[in-house]
Amino acid sequence: MDDTGNTAVVIVGGGTAGWMAAAALSRFFSDGRRTITLVESDAIGTVGVGEATIPPLRNFNGMLGIAENDFLRETCGTFKLGIEFVNWGRQGDRYFHPFGEYGQDLHGIAFHQLYLRERARDDCGPIADYSMSTAAAAADRFARPRPDAQSPLGEIRYAFQFDAGLYAAYLRRLAERQGTVRREGRVVHVHRDGESGDVVSVELEDGSRIAGDLFLDCSGFRGLLIEEELGTGYEDWSRWLPMDRALAMPSANTGSLNPYTRATAHGAGWQWRIPLQHRTGNGHVFCSSYMERDEAERILRQHVEGEPLADPRLLRFTTGMRKRAWVHNVVALGLSSGFIEPLESTAIHLVQNGIQRLFALFPDKRVDPLEREEYNRGMRELYEDVRDFVILHYKATQRDDTAFWRYVRDMEVPETLVRKMKLWQLHGRVFRENAELFALPSWVAVMLGQNVWPDRHDPIADTLDPDKVAGAMAQMRRSYRAAAERLPTQEAFLRQAGAWHAEDEIPRVQTGAPA
């Protein structure tokens, strides 16, 4: 706290995490009593983590007052209705993890339980037929749900796919208009209080010091403050999630602008495909213990659909999290806090959640240990929840064609996931604990999509009249398909909404990074 009694917040590092934090803090805390300073160096590159997201980002943008069409136009963004998974349960399998619900519950009974019952007695098709988001994605069409829309169009849920570098630049402009001060320079030394151990300032190459009361570490995998200075420690989860490399490469768009991300499993990992307005983001996430880089690059190039626009860029990472995200007066956000491989597009959400959790526990004149530990407890629960859901994709496989797939199929997994899988196996039940990110439909999508069928449906489903249930399901199936066919294509919708980036203003191609 300076001589005027103002609180100084210093953000070390830019990129997506740093500018998300700056934009949010400057909107709500640039009130004359707090100052926001962001330190970054143009000489240090950013990973650019992003490209694909999940629906809660809409709430974050709304909190910042960002108009959705402007956001899409400025980031060359597209809509995302879910993720298509290819070759995960078995080679040749294909399923869709949609945003939104499956069907409609009847008399309080979960729809998927009714589906399990009907599947045993009749040909009711795949469960994908009962999702509005899936139906729209399959037809390469999109429309926003309207508040007054009657089912099924009102059931559409969506997120975004966008250029993470452009998003960071957009947020920077917003943050600076709101009072954030950007300082160019590389941090060469961290100064700490001799008694408390708190960070008091960071020193730049030119000898200048930037003092602060609260520091946000957004320096990426390096963890300049949280790890290099404070030695917090890192919890390695690679025994469950062994992917440790990613090759990212953009390509020219071909064909329809799909409103979804695709994740295609290969011999020792998987490949992402993310269509944006100005290019398609591609990448191959793989485990270096089972595949060499040259082989991973060959597979990536072989499966990229459009003309490559740049050479692949290699990223190295270890899946896991810091043992504590908030230590002394330093809060780690983004890659400084941890990294769960990009399979379910959660990286930006983890930044968003960390910022919103910090808002809820924002310190006044000093950092109280109780509030700090509450932050750490909540972030650990979130990371572990996401970890277990991502592990499920590997554990729930029948593939045995490579050593990698045999390893993940047979590996021991966290007890929290073991319990969930056992409960599912008995009667198809999933219980959401605490504030888990992924709700019931997400678990249903992966379990059934990867051929993990419960031994029996929940007996409560037998209390409903089978003919009435069958009739209701048939009507749902028809209505989802018919509603999807009436929607415009994604490109047509973006243009009509004024959300299409002008062709003469398309930005320079960037390589992108994992979702």
LINBELZI-V550158 format. One record per residue. N is the residue number from 1. SS is DSSP state (2 for helix, 1 for strand, 0 for the rest). PHI is phi as a letter, one per 40 degrees, with the letter a starting at -180 (* if undefined). D_CENTER is the distance of its C-alpha to the mean C-alpha in Angstrom with 2 decimals. Layout:
n = [N:N]
ss = [SS:SS]
phi = [PHI:PHI]
d_center = [D_CENTER:D_CENTER]
This chain:
n = [1:2:3:4:5:6:7:8:9:10:11:12:13:14:15:16:17:18:19:20:21:22:23:24:25:26:27:28:29:30:31:32:33:34:35:36:37:38:39:40:41:42:43:44:45:46:47:48:49:50:51:52:53:54:55:56:57:58:59:60:61:62:63:64:65:66:67:68:69:70:71:72:73:74:75:76:77:78:79:80:81:82:83:84:85:86:87:88:89:90:91:92:93:94:95:96:97:98:99:100:101:102:103:104:105:106:107:108:109:110:111:112:113:114:115:116:117:118:119:120:121:122:123:124:125:126:127:128:129:130:131:132:133:134:135:136:137:138:139:140:141:142:143:144:145:146:147:148:149:150:151:152:153:154:155:156:157:158:159:160:161:162:163:164:165:166:167:168:169:170:171:172:173:174:175:176:177:178:179:180:181:182:183:184:185:186:187:188:189:190:191:192:193:194:195:196:197:198:199:200:201:202:203:204:205:206:207:208:209:210:211:212:213:214:215:216:217:218:219:220:221:222:223:224:225:226:227:228:229:230:231:232:233:234:235:236:237:238:239:240:241:242:243:244:245:246:247:248:249:250:251:252:253:254:255:256:257:258:259:260:261:262:263:264:265:266:267:268:269:270:271:272:273:274:275:276:277:278:279:280:281:282:283:284:285:286:287:288:289:290:291:292:293:294:295:296:297:298:299:300:301:302:303:304:305:306:307:308:309:310:311:312:313:314:315:316:317:318:319:320:321:322:323:324:325:326:327:328:329:330:331:332:333:334:335:336:337:338:339:340:341:342:343:344:345:346:347:348:349:350:351:352:353:354:355:356:357:358:359:360:361:362:363:364:365:366:367:368:369:370:371:372:373:374:375:376:377:378:379:380:381:382:383:384:385:386:387:388:389:390:391:392:393:394:395:396:397:398:399:400:401:402:403:404:405:406:407:408:409:410:411:412:413:414:415:416:417:418:419:420:421:422:423:424:425:426:427:428:429:430:431:432:433:434:435:436:437:438:439:440:441:442:443:444:445:446:447:448:449:450:451:452:453:454:455:456:457:458:459:460:461:462:463:464:465:466:467:468:469:470:471:472:473:474:475:476:477:478:479:480:481:482:483:484:485:486:487:488:489:490:491:492:493:494:495:496:497:498:499:500:501:502:503:504:505:506:507:508:509:510:511:512:513:514:515]
ss = [0:0:0:0:0:0:1:1:1:1:1:1:0:0:2:2:2:2:2:2:2:2:2:2:2:2:2:2:2:0:0:0:0:1:1:1:1:1:1:1:0:0:0:0:0:0:0:0:0:0:0:1:0:0:0:0:2:2:2:2:2:2:2:0:0:0:0:2:2:2:2:2:2:2:2:0:0:1:1:1:0:1:1:1:1:1:0:0:0:0:0:0:0:1:1:1:1:1:0:0:0:0:0:0:0:1:0:0:1:0:2:2:2:2:2:2:2:2:2:2:2:0:0:0:0:0:2:2:2:2:0:2:2:2:2:2:2:2:0:0:1:0:0:0:0:0:0:0:0:0:0:0:2:2:2:0:0:0:1:1:1:0:0:2:2:2:2:2:2:2:2:2:2:2:2:2:2:0:0:0:1:1:1:1:0:0:1:1:1:1:1:1:0:0:0:0:0:0:1:1:1:1:1:1:0:0:0:0:1:1:1:0:0:1:1:1:1:0:0:2:2:2:0:2:2:2:2:2:2:0:0:0:0:1:1:1:0:0:0:0:0:0:0:0:1:1:1:1:1:1:1:0:0:0:0:0:0:0:0:0:1:1:1:1:1:1:0:0:1:1:1:1:1:1:1:0:0:0:0:1:1:1:1:1:1:1:0:0:0:0:0:0:2:2:2:2:2:2:2:2:2:2:2:0:0:0:0:1:0:0:0:0:1:1:1:1:0:0:0:1:1:1:0:0:0:1:1:0:0:1:1:1:0:2:2:2:0:1:1:0:0:2:2:2:0:0:2:2:2:2:2:2:2:2:2:2:2:2:2:2:0:0:0:0:0:0:0:0:2:2:2:2:2:2:2:2:2:2:2:2:2:2:2:2:2:2:2:2:2:2:2:2:2:2:2:0:0:0:0:0:0:0:2:2:2:2:2:2:2:2:0:0:0:0:2:2:2:2:2:2:2:2:2:2:2:2:2:0:0:0:0:0:0:0:0:0:0:0:0:2:2:2:2:2:2:2:2:2:2:0:0:0:0:0:0:0:0:0:2:2:2:2:2:0:0:2:2:2:2:2:2:2:2:2:2:2:2:2:2:2:2:2:2:2:2:0:0:0:1:2:2:2:2:2:2:2:0:0:0:0:0:0:2:2:2:0:0:0:0:0:0:0:0:0:0]
phi = [*:c:c:c:g:c:c:b:b:b:b:b:h:b:g:c:c:c:c:c:c:c:c:c:c:c:c:b:b:c:b:g:b:b:b:b:b:b:b:a:b:c:c:b:c:b:c:g:d:i:g:b:b:b:d:d:c:c:c:c:c:c:c:c:g:c:c:c:c:c:d:c:c:c:b:f:c:b:c:b:c:i:b:c:b:b:g:c:c:b:c:g:c:a:a:b:c:c:c:h:c:c:f:b:c:b:f:g:c:d:d:c:c:c:c:c:c:c:c:c:b:a:c:b:g:c:c:d:c:b:b:c:c:c:c:c:c:c:c:f:b:a:a:c:c:c:d:c:c:c:d:c:d:c:c:c:b:a:b:b:b:a:c:c:c:c:c:c:c:c:c:c:d:c:c:c:c:c:h:c:b:c:b:c:i:c:c:b:a:b:b:b:c:c:c:c:g:c:c:b:a:b:b:c:d:c:g:c:b:b:c:a:b:b:b:b:c:b:c:g:d:d:f:d:c:c:b:c:c:c:f:c:g:b:c:c:b:c:c:b:b:c:c:b:a:a:b:b:a:c:a:c:c:b:g:c:c:c:c:a:c:b:b:b:c:b:c:a:i:a:b:c:b:b:c:b:c:b:a:b:c:b:a:b:c:a:b:c:c:b:a:c:d:d:c:c:c:c:c:d:c:c:b:c:c:b:c:c:b:a:c:c:b:c:b:b:a:b:c:i:a:c:c:a:c:b:b:f:b:b:b:c:b:g:c:c:c:i:a:b:d:c:d:b:f:b:c:c:c:c:c:d:c:c:c:c:c:c:d:c:b:c:c:c:c:a:c:c:d:c:c:c:c:c:c:c:c:c:c:c:d:c:c:c:c:c:d:c:c:c:d:d:c:c:c:c:b:b:c:b:c:b:c:c:c:c:c:c:c:c:c:c:b:d:d:c:c:d:c:c:c:c:c:c:c:c:a:g:b:b:b:c:b:f:b:d:c:c:c:d:d:c:c:c:d:c:d:c:c:b:g:c:c:c:c:a:c:c:c:c:c:c:c:c:c:c:c:c:c:c:c:c:c:c:c:d:d:c:c:c:c:c:c:c:c:c:c:c:c:c:c:c:c:c:c:c:c:g:b:c:c:d:d:c:b:d:c:d:c:b:c:g:a:d:c]
d_center = [35.03:37.41:41.03:40.20:38.07:34.84:31.62:29.96:26.23:25.46:22.07:22.39:20.24:18.72:15.86:12.69:12.74:16.51:16.93:14.38:16.51:19.68:19.15:18.49:21.30:23.75:23.40:24.30:26.08:28.13:31.05:33.85:33.40:30.31:29.54:26.24:26.54:23.97:25.26:24.05:25.93:25.92:27.17:23.97:21.21:17.49:14.87:13.11:9.62:7.61:9.10:6.59:4.52:5.45:9.02:9.37:9.04:12.38:13.88:13.14:14.72:17.43:18.15:18.86:21.07:19.31:20.67:18.19:20.57:21.16:17.51:17.20:20.54:19.95:16.72:18.01:15.17:15.12:14.04:11.72:13.20:11.30:11.34:14.80:15.58:18.83:21.13:19.21:21.81:24.66:25.25:25.65:23.47:20.99:18.92:16.29:13.49:13.85:12.56:15.66:18.63:21.03:24.44:26.16:27.34:31.14:33.15:30.25:29.64:26.12:26.06:24.89:27.98:30.19:28.65:29.37:32.89:33.56:32.28:34.94:37.69:36.81:34.90:32.14:29.82:26.22:24.00:21.95:25.05:24.34:21.04:21.29:17.84:18.75:22.19:21.11:18.72:21.60:23.91:21.66:22.23:20.61:21.79:20.49:21.71:24.67:25.60:28.89:27.69:29.16:27.35:25.84:24.44:23.37:20.99:18.58:15.04:12.68:9.76:10.14:10.38:12.15:13.80:12.12:15.71:17.09:14.64:15.77:19.31:19.14:18.05:20.78:23.38:22.43:22.53:25.82:27.38:26.61:28.37:26.05:28.20:26.85:28.86:28.95:29.66:28.80:28.95:31.75:32.61:31.37:34.08:34.11:36.49:39.09:39.30:35.89:33.80:31.56:30.51:32.86:32.16:30.72:33.20:32.67:34.63:37.18:38.04:36.65:34.95:32.26:32.78:30.39:30.14:26.38:24.32:20.57:19.67:17.10:18.93:16.25:16.98:20.58:20.30:23.50:24.28:22.51:23.62:26.30:28.19:27.48:27.00:24.54:23.80:20.82:20.09:19.64:17.84:18.77:21.38:18.78:16.13:18.58:16.63:17.51:17.73:16.03:18.11:16.67:19.07:19.23:21.69:23.64:22.65:24.74:25.43:23.50:20.34:18.21:15.89:13.32:11.59:13.79:13.49:17.10:18.36:21.17:23.64:21.64:17.99:16.20:15.75:13.08:14.52:12.98:15.84:16.22:19.50:21.07:19.82:17.68:15.12:15.92:15.46:16.75:15.18:18.26:20.26:23.13:25.33:25.58:25.31:26.72:25.07:27.71:27.03:23.26:24.06:26.69:24.38:21.79:24.66:26.24:23.34:22.29:23.75:24.71:26.65:24.81:24.66:24.37:24.74:21.87:20.46:20.02:17.41:18.27:16.29:16.91:14.35:15.10:15.43:18.28:20.88:20.73:18.39:21.34:24.69:27.80:26.73:23.68:20.07:17.42:14.09:11.25:12.57:15.85:14.62:13.06:10.73:9.34:9.53:6.94:8.16:5.72:2.84:1.97:4.41:5.27:5.17:7.25:9.34:9.86:10.91:13.05:14.74:15.51:16.78:18.87:20.29:21.38:23.10:24.16:27.36:30.66:33.37:32.17:29.31:30.27:29.42:28.71:26.01:24.53:24.47:22.98:19.98:19.77:20.23:17.44:14.87:16.24:15.97:12.28:11.63:14.19:12.93:9.55:11.90:14.31:12.24:11.15:14.82:16.05:15.26:17.62:20.14:20.65:22.15:25.75:25.67:28.35:29.01:27.86:28.10:24.35:23.78:26.78:25.44:22.07:23.93:26.53:24.73:24.94:21.76:21.24:23.66:21.07:19.73:23.36:24.35:21.73:22.71:26.38:26.20:24.58:27.28:30.06:29.45:25.90:24.94:21.59:21.74:18.90:19.59:19.19:16.14:13.85:10.42:11.14:14.48:17.45:16.71:13.63:15.94:18.71:16.93:16.30:19.66:21.74:19.98:20.83:24.31:24.16:26.68:28.08:31.79:32.53:31.07:31.46:35.20:34.67:33.71:37.35:38.64:37.83:40.22:39.04:40.51:38.86:35.45:35.99:37.07:34.11:31.67:33.60:33.42:29.65:29.29:31.62:30.16:26.57:27.97:30.39:27.93:25.60:28.66:29.53:26.35:26.32:24.41:21.22:23.17:26.04:23.95:22.35:25.87:27.47:25.10:25.78:22.18:23.19:23.54:27.25:28.15:30.35:27.62:24.91:23.67:24.31:22.07:19.52:18.25:14.51:12.26:9.59:6.32]
